[in-house]
Amino acid sequence: MSARLVRRLGANVRSGDRFYTIKTMSTKVFVLPIDPSSQTGTSHLPSVDPVELWNTSLTGTKPPKAGTTRVFYDTPRADQGSINATAVVSLGEGFDRKTADARRELVRKAVGNGVKEIKELGDAAKDIIVDASTDPHAAAVAAHLAKYKFTLKTSSPSPYKPGDENAVPQLLSFRPIQGSKEWEDGVIYADAQNLARTLAELPANMLTPTAFTEKVKSEFADVPNTQVYVHDEEWAAEKGMRTFLSVTKGTSEPAKLLEIHYNGAAKEDQPIAFVGKGITFDSGGISLKPPAGMKLMRGDMGGAAAVVSAALAIAKLRLPVNLVVVTPLCENLPGPSANKPGDVIYAMNGKSVEIDNTDAEGRLILSDALYYTSTTYKPHTLIDVATLTGAIVVALGETFSGVFSTSDSLWEELRAAGEAEYDRFWRMPLDEDYGPQIQSSNADLCNTGGKSAGSCTAALFLKSFVDGIELKAGEDDAPLRWAHIDIAGTMEATRPTAYLEKGMTGRPVRALIEWAKRLGERA
């Protein structure tokens, strides 16, 4: 009997000779992924053979797809007045013949679907025990991503209402049958992605640039080896961040530049750096966006949310790297002092920039942030993340985040990390032949290059502000490896997946964490 059927019956279920009201009793729920082709069950849960249970429910001859779930009740047998439930979930046909990355994703699909099914049990499903033996990390990630659902409804207190620490309902809690460090690390990965999802979901009146920095300071307050710095507009003006500050002229909300430093390696070790686009609301400015769907632009700080959340996980995992994170934060509104099409601004590095379209503001705030980060901290690798262009949505949709990189080795590292976490990337061309599209105005650069290859010209624009990527005579590698990740397509899921509901995704948080983890292991 499925969990949905139980709900339709008013949350009552008969098991054997006993009749239960699921929602009113103390219930343990077990999630057991299985290979349906296996002839023997697991020994990780005493007194339950999941393969035997599974075989009692088989219908037809087609092999079950990965994620197919069957829910059984009073297994294992519970005391009078309580009932246990077991969700047995298929890992799919041929599980043992898949690659390691593919098996990991099948575990995520199985556990995610199992959690979605048991969520139908409502308030009864509080103690959820997962057989994570196949892949503890993947199981933990899927369980904690699948439980997430953003809401600000007041019918039950929302855990996401800013500033109301008492409005936190009891949420699903998970534990593995057998604990492990891999499970604990997986929880950190998933919690970081869920933080990025929350930051991107919060409406712009609740997550202003100032509120963003306060939230980040709160998250990092007790995390060892981290420092958080918040810079104001006066500081940015002193640094010459004119392209950044030009974007915020149309709003009354003060802009902020947020820095996070994590020291997990020797003090003298060269750091890595993340830069994230932090437009907390993007109306398009004077080049106003169409009203339909404009509320989605609360998520135009998805890049900042991703790099901040990834940094939090990197610090909690105590990875042996030094990391600098920089996120310029502001709103883009059409006020009386806002940027106008045709304006020319001199960036922090001295280049003149013509503003052809005020809705191409992300590259303006990133240009100063990239130059500041690359010249001030001299990282050996710099990755920026931004919801930058509609063109990348057309090119890649919601499946892959686009990567533009000056380094083949960095691209390969990001590709491998993305495949491991199924937070995937696709390499896009970063070629100087696109240059004339943004170099033919009265200024050194124009902030748009026309409709053609829009994501490519945007990346090429950013490249002009990254210091250290030029090859020097007699050297095989540039001092700085740089990658730009355009997440405009992957910022939102319009269709639910096995372990992500519709809404803001928090990508590519897990891929960034995994990349840093692998980098630290090689150090």
C-alpha positions as CSV (number, residue, x, y, z in Angstrom):
1,M,0.0,0.0,0.0
2,S,1.5,3.4,-1.0
3,A,1.8,6.4,1.3
4,R,-0.5,8.3,-1.0
5,L,-3.2,5.7,-0.6
6,V,-2.9,5.9,3.2
7,R,-3.5,9.6,2.9
8,R,-6.6,9.2,0.8
9,L,-7.9,6.8,3.4
10,G,-7.7,9.5,6.1
11,A,-4.2,8.3,7.2
12,N,-5.6,5.0,8.5
13,V,-3.9,1.7,7.6
14,R,-4.6,-1.9,8.4
15,S,-1.5,-4.2,8.9
16,G,-2.3,-7.8,9.6
17,D,-5.0,-8.0,12.3
18,R,-4.4,-4.5,13.6
19,F,-5.8,-1.1,12.5
20,Y,-3.8,2.1,12.9
21,T,-4.1,5.8,12.5
22,I,-0.7,6.8,11.1
23,K,-0.8,10.5,11.9
24,T,-1.5,10.1,15.5
25,M,1.1,7.6,16.5
26,S,4.8,7.4,17.2
27,T,6.2,6.0,14.0
28,K,9.7,4.9,12.9
29,V,10.1,5.0,9.2
30,F,12.9,3.1,7.4
31,V,14.2,3.9,3.9
32,L,15.9,0.9,2.3
33,P,17.4,1.2,-1.2
34,I,17.8,-2.2,-2.9
35,D,19.1,-3.7,-6.1
36,P,15.9,-5.5,-7.2
37,S,18.0,-8.1,-9.1
38,S,19.6,-9.2,-5.8
39,Q,18.5,-12.6,-4.5
40,T,19.3,-11.8,-0.9
41,G,18.4,-9.0,1.3
42,T,20.4,-6.7,3.5
43,S,21.5,-7.4,7.1
44,H,21.7,-3.8,8.1
45,L,18.1,-3.8,9.5
46,P,17.5,-6.8,11.7
47,S,14.3,-8.8,11.1
48,V,13.6,-7.2,7.8
49,D,14.5,-8.7,4.4
50,P,13.8,-5.8,1.9
51,V,14.2,-8.0,-1.1
52,E,11.6,-10.4,0.2
53,L,9.3,-7.5,1.0
54,W,9.8,-6.1,-2.5
55,N,9.0,-9.4,-4.2
56,T,5.7,-9.6,-2.4
57,S,4.6,-6.4,-4.2
58,L,5.8,-7.1,-7.7
59,T,3.3,-6.7,-10.5
60,G,4.0,-7.3,-14.2
61,T,7.3,-8.3,-15.8
62,K,9.0,-5.0,-16.5
63,P,12.0,-4.3,-14.2
64,P,11.3,-1.4,-11.9
65,K,12.9,2.0,-12.6
66,A,15.3,3.6,-10.2
67,G,13.3,5.4,-7.5
68,T,10.3,3.1,-7.7
69,T,9.0,2.9,-4.1
70,R,6.9,0.4,-2.1
71,V,5.8,1.3,1.4
72,F,5.1,-1.5,3.9
73,Y,3.6,-1.2,7.4
74,D,4.5,-2.8,10.7
75,T,7.8,-3.9,9.4
76,P,9.6,-4.5,11.6
77,R,6.9,-5.4,14.1
78,A,6.3,-2.6,16.6
79,D,4.7,-2.5,20.1
80,Q,1.0,-1.9,20.6
81,G,0.1,1.7,20.1
82,S,2.8,2.3,17.5
83,I,3.6,1.2,14.0
84,N,6.7,1.1,11.9
85,A,6.8,1.8,8.2
86,T,9.4,0.7,5.7
87,A,9.9,2.3,2.3
88,V,11.8,-0.1,0.0
89,V,13.2,1.8,-3.0
90,S,14.6,0.4,-6.3
91,L,18.1,1.3,-7.4
92,G,17.2,0.2,-10.9
93,E,18.1,-2.5,-13.2
94,G,21.9,-3.2,-13.7
95,F,22.9,-1.0,-10.7
96,D,26.2,-3.0,-10.2
97,R,27.2,-2.5,-13.8
98,K,27.1,1.4,-13.7
99,T,30.0,3.7,-13.3
100,A,30.8,5.0,-9.8
101,D,29.2,8.5,-10.6
102,A,26.1,6.8,-12.1
103,R,25.7,4.5,-9.0
104,R,26.0,7.5,-6.7
105,E,23.2,9.3,-8.6
106,L,21.0,6.2,-8.5
107,V,21.4,6.2,-4.7
108,R,20.4,9.8,-4.6
109,K,17.3,9.1,-6.7
110,A,16.3,6.1,-4.7
111,V,16.7,7.8,-1.3
112,G,15.1,11.0,-2.6
113,N,12.0,9.2,-3.9
114,G,11.7,7.2,-0.7
115,V,11.8,10.4,1.4
116,K,9.2,12.0,-0.8
117,E,6.9,9.0,-0.3
118,I,7.2,9.0,3.4
119,K,6.6,12.8,3.6
120,E,3.0,11.8,2.7
121,L,2.7,10.3,6.1
122,G,2.7,13.8,7.5
123,D,3.4,14.5,11.2
124,A,3.9,10.8,12.0
125,A,7.1,10.6,10.0
126,K,9.5,12.3,12.4
127,D,12.1,9.6,13.0
128,I,13.4,8.5,9.7
129,I,16.2,5.9,9.5
130,V,18.1,5.4,6.2
131,D,20.1,2.4,5.1
132,A,23.0,4.4,3.7
133,S,25.4,1.4,3.3
134,T,25.5,1.6,-0.5
135,D,26.7,5.2,-0.5
136,P,26.5,7.1,2.8
137,H,27.4,10.5,1.3
138,A,24.9,10.3,-1.5
139,A,22.1,9.0,0.8
140,A,22.6,11.8,3.2
141,V,22.6,14.4,0.4
142,A,19.4,13.1,-1.1
143,A,17.6,12.7,2.2
144,H,18.3,16.3,3.3
145,L,17.6,17.8,-0.1
146,A,14.4,15.9,-0.5
147,K,13.0,17.1,2.9
148,Y,13.4,20.8,2.0
149,K,10.3,22.8,1.0
150,F,10.4,26.6,1.2
151,T,7.4,28.4,2.5
152,L,6.4,31.6,4.3
153,K,2.8,30.4,5.0
154,T,1.6,31.2,8.5
155,S,-0.8,28.2,8.8
156,S,2.1,26.4,10.4
157,P,5.2,28.4,11.6
158,S,7.8,28.7,8.8
159,P,11.4,28.0,9.6
160,Y,12.4,30.5,6.9
161,K,10.8,33.7,8.3
162,P,13.7,36.1,8.9
163,G,14.2,37.3,12.5
164,D,11.7,34.9,14.1
165,E,13.7,32.2,15.8
166,N,10.7,30.8,17.6
167,A,8.8,30.1,14.4
168,V,10.6,26.8,13.7
169,P,8.4,23.7,13.4
170,Q,9.7,20.3,13.9
171,L,11.1,19.1,10.5
172,L,12.0,15.7,9.3
173,S,15.1,14.3,10.9
174,F,17.2,11.5,9.5
175,R,19.8,9.1,10.9
176,P,21.6,6.3,9.2
177,I,21.4,2.7,10.4
178,Q,25.1,2.8,10.7
179,G,26.8,6.2,11.3
180,S,29.8,7.3,9.3
181,K,31.9,10.4,8.4
182,E,30.7,10.1,4.8
183,W,27.1,10.5,6.0
184,E,28.0,13.5,8.2
185,D,29.9,15.2,5.3
186,G,26.9,14.5,3.1
187,V,24.6,16.4,5.5
188,I,27.0,19.4,5.4
189,Y,26.9,19.4,1.6
190,A,23.1,19.2,1.5
191,D,22.6,21.8,4.3
192,A,24.8,24.2,2.4
193,Q,22.8,23.8,-0.8
194,N,19.6,24.3,1.2
195,L,21.0,27.5,2.7
196,A,21.6,28.8,-0.9
197,R,18.1,27.7,-1.8
198,T,16.6,29.7,1.1
199,L,18.7,32.8,0.3
200,A,17.5,32.7,-3.3
201,E,13.9,32.1,-2.4
202,L,13.6,34.9,0.2
203,P,11.8,37.9,-1.3
204,A,13.7,41.1,-1.9
205,N,12.1,43.0,0.9
206,M,13.3,40.4,3.3
207,L,16.8,39.9,1.8
208,T,18.2,43.3,1.1
209,P,22.0,43.7,0.7
210,T,22.2,44.5,4.4
211,A,20.0,41.6,5.4
212,F,22.1,39.3,3.3
213,T,25.3,40.3,5.1
214,E,23.6,39.9,8.5
215,K,22.4,36.4,7.6
216,V,25.9,35.4,6.5
217,K,27.5,36.8,9.7
218,S,25.0,34.8,11.7
219,E,25.8,31.6,9.8
220,F,29.6,32.0,10.2
221,A,29.5,33.2,13.8
222,D,30.7,30.0,15.4
223,V,32.7,28.5,12.5
224,P,36.4,28.2,13.3
225,N,39.1,29.8,11.1
226,T,36.7,32.2,9.4
227,Q,36.4,36.0,9.3
228,V,33.5,38.0,7.7
229,Y,34.0,41.6,6.6
230,V,31.2,43.9,5.3
231,H,32.3,47.0,3.3
232,D,30.0,50.0,2.6
233,E,29.6,52.3,-0.3
234,E,32.1,54.8,1.0
235,W,34.8,52.0,1.2
236,A,33.9,50.9,-2.4
237,A,34.2,54.5,-3.6
238,E,37.6,54.8,-2.1
239,K,38.7,51.7,-3.9
240,G,37.4,53.1,-7.2
241,M,34.6,50.6,-7.7
242,R,32.7,52.8,-10.0
243,T,31.0,50.2,-12.2
244,F,29.7,48.4,-9.1
245,L,28.4,51.6,-7.5
246,S,26.8,52.8,-10.8
247,V,24.3,49.9,-10.6
248,T,23.1,50.9,-7.1
249,K,22.3,54.5,-8.0
250,G,18.6,53.8,-8.7
251,T,17.7,52.4,-5.3
252,S,17.6,53.7,-1.7
253,E,19.0,50.4,-0.4
254,P,22.7,50.8,0.4
255,A,25.0,48.5,-1.4
256,K,27.5,46.2,0.4
257,L,30.6,44.3,-0.5
258,L,30.9,41.1,1.5
259,E,34.1,39.3,2.1
260,I,34.6,35.9,3.8
261,H,38.0,34.5,4.6
262,Y,38.7,30.9,5.6
263,N,42.1,29.7,6.6
264,G,42.4,25.9,6.5
265,A,45.9,25.7,5.2
266,A,49.3,27.2,6.1
267,K,49.1,31.0,6.3
268,E,51.6,31.5,3.5
269,D,49.7,29.1,1.1
270,Q,48.2,30.9,-1.9
271,P,44.4,31.0,-1.6
272,I,41.6,30.1,-3.9
273,A,38.9,32.6,-4.5
274,F,35.1,32.6,-5.2
275,V,33.3,35.7,-6.5
276,G,29.5,35.7,-6.6
277,K,27.0,38.1,-8.3
278,G,24.7,39.5,-5.6
279,I,21.9,41.5,-7.2
280,T,19.2,41.0,-4.5
281,F,16.6,42.3,-6.9
282,D,16.9,43.0,-10.6
283,S,14.2,45.1,-12.3
284,G,16.5,45.7,-15.3
285,G,16.9,49.3,-14.3
286,I,15.8,51.9,-16.9
287,S,16.0,49.0,-19.5
288,L,13.0,47.6,-17.6
289,K,12.3,43.9,-17.7
290,P,8.8,42.6,-18.8
291,P,6.6,42.3,-15.7
292,A,5.7,38.7,-16.3
293,G,7.9,36.5,-14.1
294,M,9.9,39.5,-12.8
295,K,9.5,38.3,-9.2
296,L,11.9,35.5,-10.1
297,M,14.6,38.2,-10.1
298,R,14.7,37.9,-6.3
299,G,17.1,35.1,-7.2
300,D,19.5,37.2,-9.2
301,M,21.8,36.9,-6.2
302,G,22.0,33.1,-6.7
303,G,25.7,33.4,-7.5
304,A,26.4,35.1,-4.2
305,A,24.2,32.6,-2.4
306,A,26.1,29.7,-3.9
307,V,29.6,30.8,-3.2
308,V,28.8,31.9,0.4
309,S,27.0,28.6,1.1
310,A,29.9,26.6,-0.4
311,A,32.4,28.5,1.7
312,L,30.4,27.7,4.8
313,A,30.5,23.9,4.0
314,I,34.2,24.1,3.1
315,A,34.9,25.7,6.5
316,K,32.7,23.2,8.4
317,L,34.5,20.3,6.7
318,R,37.8,21.9,7.6
319,L,39.2,21.4,4.2
320,P,43.0,22.1,3.9
321,V,42.7,25.2,1.7
322,N,42.7,28.9,2.1
323,L,39.7,30.6,0.6
324,V,38.6,34.2,-0.1
325,V,35.0,34.9,-1.1
326,V,33.9,38.3,-2.4
327,T,30.2,39.2,-3.2
328,P,29.1,42.6,-4.4
329,L,25.5,43.1,-3.2
330,C,23.0,45.7,-4.5
331,E,19.6,46.2,-6.1
332,N,19.1,47.3,-9.8
333,L,16.1,49.7,-9.9
334,P,15.1,52.5,-12.2
335,G,15.4,55.5,-9.9
336,P,16.0,59.1,-10.9
337,S,19.8,58.7,-10.5
338,A,20.0,55.3,-12.2
339,N,22.3,54.3,-15.0
340,K,21.1,55.4,-18.4
341,P,21.8,53.7,-21.7
342,G,24.8,55.3,-23.3
343,D,26.5,56.3,-20.0
344,V,30.2,55.6,-19.8
345,I,31.8,54.5,-16.5
346,Y,35.5,54.0,-15.7
347,A,36.0,50.7,-13.9
348,M,38.3,50.0,-11.0
349,N,41.0,48.9,-13.4
350,G,40.8,52.1,-15.5
351,K,38.9,50.7,-18.5
352,S,36.0,52.7,-19.8
353,V,32.7,50.8,-20.1
354,E,29.7,52.0,-22.1
355,I,26.3,50.9,-20.7
356,D,24.3,49.9,-23.7
357,N,21.6,48.1,-21.6
358,T,21.1,48.7,-17.9
359,D,19.8,45.1,-17.6
360,A,23.3,43.8,-18.2
361,E,24.2,45.0,-14.7
362,G,25.7,41.7,-13.4
363,R,28.9,42.1,-15.4
364,L,29.2,45.7,-14.1
365,I,29.3,44.7,-10.4
366,L,31.4,41.6,-11.1
367,S,34.0,43.6,-13.1
368,D,35.2,45.5,-10.1
369,A,34.8,42.5,-7.7
370,L,37.0,40.3,-10.0
371,Y,39.7,43.0,-10.4
372,Y,39.7,43.7,-6.6
373,T,39.9,40.0,-5.7
374,S,42.5,39.0,-8.3
375,T,44.8,42.0,-7.5
376,T,44.4,42.1,-3.8
377,Y,44.6,38.4,-2.8
378,K,46.6,37.0,-5.8
379,P,44.7,33.6,-5.7
380,H,46.0,30.7,-7.8
381,T,42.5,29.9,-8.9
382,L,39.4,32.2,-9.1
383,I,35.9,31.0,-9.8
384,D,33.0,33.4,-10.3
385,V,29.4,32.3,-10.2
386,A,26.6,34.4,-11.6
387,T,23.0,34.3,-12.9
388,L,24.4,36.3,-15.8
389,T,22.6,35.8,-19.2
390,G,19.4,34.6,-20.7
391,A,21.5,33.3,-23.5
392,I,22.8,30.4,-21.4
393,V,19.2,29.4,-20.6
394,V,18.6,29.1,-24.3
395,A,21.9,27.2,-24.8
396,L,21.8,24.7,-21.9
397,G,18.4,24.9,-20.2
398,E,18.2,23.7,-16.6
399,T,20.5,20.7,-16.9
400,F,24.0,22.1,-17.1
401,S,25.6,25.3,-15.8
402,G,27.8,26.9,-18.4
403,V,31.6,27.2,-17.7
404,F,33.9,29.6,-19.5
405,S,37.5,29.0,-18.5
406,T,41.1,30.1,-19.4
407,S,42.4,26.8,-17.9
408,D,42.0,23.3,-19.3
409,S,43.0,21.8,-16.0
410,L,40.5,23.8,-14.0
411,W,37.7,22.9,-16.5
412,E,38.5,19.2,-16.1
413,E,38.5,19.5,-12.3
414,L,35.1,21.3,-12.3
415,R,33.7,18.7,-14.8
416,A,34.8,15.8,-12.6
417,A,33.4,17.4,-9.4
418,G,30.1,18.2,-11.1
419,E,29.7,14.7,-12.4
420,A,30.4,13.2,-8.9
421,E,27.7,15.4,-7.3
422,Y,25.4,15.3,-10.4
423,D,25.7,19.1,-10.4
424,R,26.9,19.2,-13.9
425,F,28.8,21.7,-16.1
426,W,29.2,22.2,-19.8
427,R,32.2,24.0,-21.2
428,M,31.4,27.0,-23.5
429,P,33.7,28.9,-25.8
430,L,35.8,31.8,-24.4
431,D,37.3,33.1,-27.7
432,E,38.7,36.5,-28.7
433,D,36.9,36.3,-32.0
434,Y,33.7,37.4,-30.1
435,G,35.6,40.5,-29.0
436,P,34.5,42.9,-31.8
437,Q,30.9,42.5,-30.5
438,I,31.8,44.3,-27.2
439,Q,34.8,46.4,-28.4
440,S,33.2,48.5,-31.1
441,S,31.7,51.3,-29.1
442,N,33.1,54.7,-28.0
443,A,34.5,53.0,-24.8
444,D,37.0,50.3,-24.3
445,L,34.1,47.8,-23.7
446,C,30.4,47.8,-24.2
447,N,28.3,45.9,-21.6
448,T,26.3,44.1,-24.3
449,G,27.4,42.6,-27.6
450,G,24.0,42.0,-29.1
451,K,21.8,38.9,-29.1
452,S,24.2,36.6,-30.9
453,A,26.4,34.5,-28.5
454,G,25.2,36.6,-25.5
455,S,26.7,34.3,-22.8
456,C,30.0,34.2,-24.7
457,T,30.4,38.0,-25.0
458,A,29.4,38.4,-21.3
459,A,32.2,36.0,-20.3
460,L,34.7,37.8,-22.5
461,F,33.7,41.1,-20.9
462,L,34.5,39.6,-17.5
463,K,37.8,38.3,-18.6
464,S,39.0,41.9,-19.2
465,F,38.9,42.4,-15.4
466,V,40.7,39.3,-14.1
467,D,44.3,40.1,-13.4
468,G,46.9,37.3,-13.8
469,I,45.4,35.1,-16.5
470,E,47.9,36.3,-19.2
471,L,50.7,33.9,-20.1
472,K,54.2,35.4,-19.5
473,A,57.1,34.7,-21.7
474,G,58.8,31.4,-21.0
475,E,55.9,30.1,-18.9
476,D,53.5,27.3,-19.8
477,D,50.8,28.3,-17.3
478,A,49.4,31.7,-16.3
479,P,49.7,32.7,-12.7
480,L,45.9,32.6,-12.2
481,R,43.4,29.9,-13.4
482,W,40.0,31.5,-13.9
483,A,36.5,30.1,-14.6
484,H,33.2,31.9,-15.0
485,I,30.1,29.8,-14.2
486,D,26.8,31.1,-15.7
487,I,23.9,29.6,-13.7
488,A,21.0,31.6,-15.1
489,G,19.5,28.3,-16.4
490,T,20.2,26.2,-13.4
491,M,19.2,28.7,-10.7
492,E,15.6,27.4,-10.8
493,A,14.0,24.0,-11.3
494,T,10.7,24.3,-13.1
495,R,10.1,20.5,-12.8
496,P,10.7,18.5,-9.7
497,T,13.3,15.8,-9.6
498,A,13.8,12.8,-7.4
499,Y,15.4,14.9,-4.6
500,L,14.7,18.5,-5.5
501,E,11.3,20.2,-5.5
502,K,10.4,22.9,-8.0
503,G,12.0,26.3,-7.1
504,M,15.4,27.7,-6.5
505,T,18.0,25.0,-6.7
506,G,21.1,26.3,-4.8
507,R,23.3,25.1,-7.6
508,P,26.3,24.7,-8.0
509,V,27.0,24.6,-4.3
510,R,27.8,20.8,-4.0
511,A,30.0,20.9,-7.1
512,L,32.1,23.8,-5.7
513,I,32.5,22.0,-2.3
514,E,33.5,18.8,-4.1
515,W,36.0,20.7,-6.2
516,A,37.6,22.3,-3.2
517,K,37.7,19.0,-1.4
518,R,39.5,17.3,-4.2
519,L,41.9,20.2,-4.5
520,G,42.7,19.9,-0.8
521,E,43.3,16.2,-1.1
522,R,45.9,16.9,-3.8
523,A,47.7,19.6,-1.8
